[in-house]
Amino acid sequence: MTQLALTTFLTLDGVMQAPGGRDEDRSDGFDQGGWSVPYGDEDFGRFVTEAFERAGAFLLGRRTYEIFAGYWPKVTDPDHLIASRLNSLPKYVASTTLTRADWHNTTVIGGGDLTEEVTAVKERTDGELQIHGSGRLAQSLLARDLIDTLRLLVFPVVVGEGLRLFAEGAKPTAFRLLDSRTTASGVAIHTYERAGRPEYGTYEL
């Protein structure tokens, strides 16, 4: 069974909402969108390209799917790796409200048991099954222990509000650090694998 990997951008205060633009996601009145843009550099681009090179399929929430579908099909350069992977590889949208998905090679799931549906996708995927952004979906999959790998790109900025990946009530989970690097602009990139439940101790004598 393939690995399910989440790649997401986070602020120092854990917000993942609308990293790419002011109007990307204004839900709940969020008006701090676009906070990742000033930190894009060659190191950042190199890491993102490396991640997409591992992709075998994509699993997306509805909002992220709609953002991607509105942009990437217009990028037709065959040498653009990210566009080529997104436009050609299988895409699965987890949604109970989406009625049609016109982007090439897209399937809507979410009408049944999410754990069973995602597990079935993992079983038939060659290469990594990847989630990008998709905050609500990521939270739901983390609660079900379905995400195997986290790639967290932590930007040196605090926005003070917005959707957080690990919100109050997140399932206690331990992770093991696999890799860590920092871009020239100060983005800290950490890759973790799920390692079961946390262990606890005490510093008391």
C-alpha beads as a LAMMPS data file, in Angstrom:
LAMMPS data file: protein, C-alpha beads

205 atoms
204 bonds

1 atom types
1 bond types

-500.0 500.0 xlo xhi
-500.0 500.0 ylo yhi
-500.0 500.0 zlo zhi

Masses

1 110.0

Atoms # bond

1 1 1 0.000 0.000 0.000
2 1 1 1.336 3.417 -0.937
3 1 1 2.114 6.226 1.487
4 1 1 -0.364 9.061 1.983
5 1 1 1.625 12.293 2.313
6 1 1 0.392 15.736 3.297
7 1 1 2.325 18.787 2.116
8 1 1 1.126 22.031 3.630
9 1 1 2.253 25.578 4.368
10 1 1 1.985 26.819 7.965
11 1 1 2.579 30.113 9.735
12 1 1 4.498 30.145 13.013
13 1 1 1.163 30.155 14.817
14 1 1 0.008 27.096 12.902
15 1 1 -2.359 28.690 10.358
16 1 1 -2.649 26.988 6.988
17 1 1 -5.461 29.055 5.471
18 1 1 -4.995 30.920 2.182
19 1 1 -1.201 30.939 1.845
20 1 1 -1.259 31.803 -1.848
21 1 1 -3.435 34.880 -2.239
22 1 1 -5.668 37.463 -0.582
23 1 1 -8.835 35.954 -2.024
24 1 1 -7.802 32.306 -1.983
25 1 1 -9.965 31.473 1.038
26 1 1 -11.870 34.196 2.892
27 1 1 -14.085 31.787 4.842
28 1 1 -14.913 32.876 8.399
29 1 1 -13.830 36.405 7.467
30 1 1 -10.149 35.549 7.002
31 1 1 -8.355 38.520 5.409
32 1 1 -4.676 37.603 5.848
33 1 1 -4.347 35.533 2.671
34 1 1 -1.144 35.486 0.645
35 1 1 1.253 35.263 3.594
36 1 1 3.544 32.674 1.953
37 1 1 4.191 34.619 -1.255
38 1 1 7.055 36.899 -0.070
39 1 1 9.118 33.829 0.897
40 1 1 9.127 32.018 -2.437
41 1 1 12.692 31.427 -3.661
42 1 1 14.755 28.815 -5.502
43 1 1 15.130 26.615 -2.415
44 1 1 11.383 26.637 -1.869
45 1 1 10.684 25.848 -5.511
46 1 1 13.230 23.038 -5.511
47 1 1 11.597 21.332 -2.536
48 1 1 8.100 21.585 -3.998
49 1 1 9.351 20.106 -7.275
50 1 1 10.987 17.219 -5.393
51 1 1 7.692 16.497 -3.657
52 1 1 5.719 16.424 -6.906
53 1 1 8.273 14.080 -8.462
54 1 1 7.118 11.421 -5.964
55 1 1 3.432 11.770 -6.825
56 1 1 1.365 8.911 -8.164
57 1 1 -2.038 10.475 -7.473
58 1 1 -3.611 13.366 -5.595
59 1 1 -6.282 13.507 -2.914
60 1 1 -7.859 16.936 -2.480
61 1 1 -10.598 18.655 -0.538
62 1 1 -13.266 20.487 -2.509
63 1 1 -11.927 24.025 -1.988
64 1 1 -8.351 23.090 -2.904
65 1 1 -9.609 21.145 -5.913
66 1 1 -11.531 24.159 -7.171
67 1 1 -8.499 26.444 -6.710
68 1 1 -6.204 23.995 -8.514
69 1 1 -8.712 23.251 -11.282
70 1 1 -9.114 26.949 -11.944
71 1 1 -5.392 27.424 -12.520
72 1 1 -3.330 24.374 -13.442
73 1 1 -5.180 23.207 -16.587
74 1 1 -4.185 26.558 -18.118
75 1 1 -0.480 25.734 -17.641
76 1 1 0.248 23.664 -20.738
77 1 1 4.066 23.735 -20.858
78 1 1 5.048 20.022 -21.031
79 1 1 8.309 20.805 -19.227
80 1 1 6.495 22.252 -16.205
81 1 1 6.687 19.242 -13.884
82 1 1 4.067 20.343 -11.357
83 1 1 1.500 21.188 -14.033
84 1 1 2.240 17.989 -15.944
85 1 1 1.750 15.837 -12.842
86 1 1 -1.416 17.588 -11.719
87 1 1 -2.969 17.621 -15.172
88 1 1 -2.224 13.986 -16.014
89 1 1 -2.194 11.911 -12.810
90 1 1 -5.351 10.612 -11.089
91 1 1 -7.054 13.100 -8.795
92 1 1 -9.571 12.200 -6.098
93 1 1 -11.806 14.856 -4.542
94 1 1 -13.257 14.049 -1.127
95 1 1 -16.583 15.865 -1.093
96 1 1 -20.206 15.189 -0.266
97 1 1 -21.424 18.263 -2.166
98 1 1 -19.451 18.318 -5.424
99 1 1 -21.647 17.030 -8.234
100 1 1 -19.205 17.161 -11.152
101 1 1 -15.452 17.315 -11.655
102 1 1 -14.420 18.263 -15.192
103 1 1 -10.659 18.349 -14.692
104 1 1 -9.050 15.461 -16.574
105 1 1 -8.694 12.182 -14.648
106 1 1 -10.673 13.357 -11.594
107 1 1 -12.932 11.142 -9.464
108 1 1 -15.218 12.352 -6.682
109 1 1 -15.232 10.222 -3.529
110 1 1 -16.803 10.814 -0.143
111 1 1 -20.226 9.282 -0.581
112 1 1 -19.422 6.368 1.717
113 1 1 -17.039 5.578 4.551
114 1 1 -14.050 7.915 4.113
115 1 1 -11.589 5.504 5.724
116 1 1 -12.581 2.709 3.363
117 1 1 -12.561 4.962 0.305
118 1 1 -9.137 6.475 1.019
119 1 1 -7.681 3.070 1.885
120 1 1 -8.936 1.737 -1.444
121 1 1 -7.286 4.654 -3.269
122 1 1 -4.013 3.993 -1.418
123 1 1 -4.136 0.334 -2.428
124 1 1 -4.474 1.083 -6.150
125 1 1 -1.970 3.955 -6.356
126 1 1 1.580 3.513 -7.642
127 1 1 3.818 6.227 -6.254
128 1 1 2.864 8.549 -3.432
129 1 1 -0.736 9.579 -2.819
130 1 1 -0.448 13.285 -2.032
131 1 1 -2.607 15.865 -0.285
132 1 1 -1.732 19.519 -0.774
133 1 1 -3.421 22.013 1.537
134 1 1 -7.012 20.770 1.925
135 1 1 -7.182 21.729 5.595
136 1 1 -10.520 20.233 6.627
137 1 1 -9.796 17.004 4.788
138 1 1 -6.308 16.820 6.324
139 1 1 -7.767 17.197 9.812
140 1 1 -10.273 14.437 9.132
141 1 1 -7.603 12.082 7.792
142 1 1 -5.254 12.798 10.702
143 1 1 -8.064 11.891 13.099
144 1 1 -8.380 8.554 11.287
145 1 1 -4.598 7.826 11.304
146 1 1 -4.622 7.749 7.506
147 1 1 -1.790 10.219 6.844
148 1 1 1.604 8.529 6.875
149 1 1 3.910 11.461 6.100
150 1 1 3.775 15.168 6.926
151 1 1 5.753 17.757 4.977
152 1 1 5.310 20.973 6.925
153 1 1 6.689 24.180 5.437
154 1 1 6.761 26.660 8.303
155 1 1 6.959 30.319 7.246
156 1 1 8.448 32.990 9.531
157 1 1 5.221 34.951 9.928
158 1 1 2.351 35.117 12.446
159 1 1 -1.143 36.025 11.209
160 1 1 -3.113 35.591 14.431
161 1 1 -6.230 33.933 12.993
162 1 1 -7.369 31.334 10.497
163 1 1 -7.712 27.585 10.061
164 1 1 -5.003 25.663 11.903
165 1 1 -3.877 22.190 10.913
166 1 1 -3.732 21.020 14.520
167 1 1 -6.776 22.606 16.098
168 1 1 -8.085 22.119 19.622
169 1 1 -9.087 18.478 20.016
170 1 1 -6.596 17.069 17.484
171 1 1 -5.902 13.380 18.000
172 1 1 -2.763 12.780 20.112
173 1 1 -0.194 11.359 17.687
174 1 1 3.573 10.927 17.728
175 1 1 5.722 11.625 14.673
176 1 1 9.326 10.832 13.795
177 1 1 11.472 13.497 12.088
178 1 1 12.879 12.240 8.774
179 1 1 14.353 15.391 7.282
180 1 1 14.761 19.082 8.032
181 1 1 16.053 21.963 5.945
182 1 1 15.738 25.736 5.755
183 1 1 15.371 27.880 2.643
184 1 1 17.359 31.043 2.063
185 1 1 14.237 33.100 2.827
186 1 1 13.763 31.388 6.195
187 1 1 11.123 28.742 5.518
188 1 1 11.732 25.733 7.782
189 1 1 10.779 22.486 6.040
190 1 1 10.209 19.450 8.245
191 1 1 9.300 15.966 7.065
192 1 1 7.774 13.562 9.579
193 1 1 6.389 10.038 9.541
194 1 1 3.592 8.882 11.829
195 1 1 4.916 6.907 14.802
196 1 1 1.841 5.852 16.764
197 1 1 0.592 7.316 20.017
198 1 1 2.651 9.708 22.162
199 1 1 4.716 8.447 25.065
200 1 1 4.642 10.379 28.338
201 1 1 7.019 10.820 31.225
202 1 1 7.958 13.246 33.956
203 1 1 10.931 15.365 34.976
204 1 1 9.999 15.030 38.631
205 1 1 12.491 13.189 40.870

Bonds

1 1 1 2
2 1 2 3
3 1 3 4
4 1 4 5
5 1 5 6
6 1 6 7
7 1 7 8
8 1 8 9
9 1 9 10
10 1 10 11
11 1 11 12
12 1 12 13
13 1 13 14
14 1 14 15
15 1 15 16
16 1 16 17
17 1 17 18
18 1 18 19
19 1 19 20
20 1 20 21
21 1 21 22
22 1 22 23
23 1 23 24
24 1 24 25
25 1 25 26
26 1 26 27
27 1 27 28
28 1 28 29
29 1 29 30
30 1 30 31
31 1 31 32
32 1 32 33
33 1 33 34
34 1 34 35
35 1 35 36
36 1 36 37
37 1 37 38
38 1 38 39
39 1 39 40
40 1 40 41
41 1 41 42
42 1 42 43
43 1 43 44
44 1 44 45
45 1 45 46
46 1 46 47
47 1 47 48
48 1 48 49
49 1 49 50
50 1 50 51
51 1 51 52
52 1 52 53
53 1 53 54
54 1 54 55
55 1 55 56
56 1 56 57
57 1 57 58
58 1 58 59
59 1 59 60
60 1 60 61
61 1 61 62
62 1 62 63
63 1 63 64
64 1 64 65
65 1 65 66
66 1 66 67
67 1 67 68
68 1 68 69
69 1 69 70
70 1 70 71
71 1 71 72
72 1 72 73
73 1 73 74
74 1 74 75
75 1 75 76
76 1 76 77
77 1 77 78
78 1 78 79
79 1 79 80
80 1 80 81
81 1 81 82
82 1 82 83
83 1 83 84
84 1 84 85
85 1 85 86
86 1 86 87
87 1 87 88
88 1 88 89
89 1 89 90
90 1 90 91
91 1 91 92
92 1 92 93
93 1 93 94
94 1 94 95
95 1 95 96
96 1 96 97
97 1 97 98
98 1 98 99
99 1 99 100
100 1 100 101
101 1 101 102
102 1 102 103
103 1 103 104
104 1 104 105
105 1 105 106
106 1 106 107
107 1 107 108
108 1 108 109
109 1 109 110
110 1 110 111
111 1 111 112
112 1 112 113
113 1 113 114
114 1 114 115
115 1 115 116
116 1 116 117
117 1 117 118
118 1 118 119
119 1 119 120
120 1 120 121
121 1 121 122
122 1 122 123
123 1 123 124
124 1 124 125
125 1 125 126
126 1 126 127
127 1 127 128
128 1 128 129
129 1 129 130
130 1 130 131
131 1 131 132
132 1 132 133
133 1 133 134
134 1 134 135
135 1 135 136
136 1 136 137
137 1 137 138
138 1 138 139
139 1 139 140
140 1 140 141
141 1 141 142
142 1 142 143
143 1 143 144
144 1 144 145
145 1 145 146
146 1 146 147
147 1 147 148
148 1 148 149
149 1 149 150
150 1 150 151
151 1 151 152
152 1 152 153
153 1 153 154
154 1 154 155
155 1 155 156
156 1 156 157
157 1 157 158
158 1 158 159
159 1 159 160
160 1 160 161
161 1 161 162
162 1 162 163
163 1 163 164
164 1 164 165
165 1 165 166
166 1 166 167
167 1 167 168
168 1 168 169
169 1 169 170
170 1 170 171
171 1 171 172
172 1 172 173
173 1 173 174
174 1 174 175
175 1 175 176
176 1 176 177
177 1 177 178
178 1 178 179
179 1 179 180
180 1 180 181
181 1 181 182
182 1 182 183
183 1 183 184
184 1 184 185
185 1 185 186
186 1 186 187
187 1 187 188
188 1 188 189
189 1 189 190
190 1 190 191
191 1 191 192
192 1 192 193
193 1 193 194
194 1 194 195
195 1 195 196
196 1 196 197
197 1 197 198
198 1 198 199
199 1 199 200
200 1 200 201
201 1 201 202
202 1 202 203
203 1 203 204
204 1 204 205
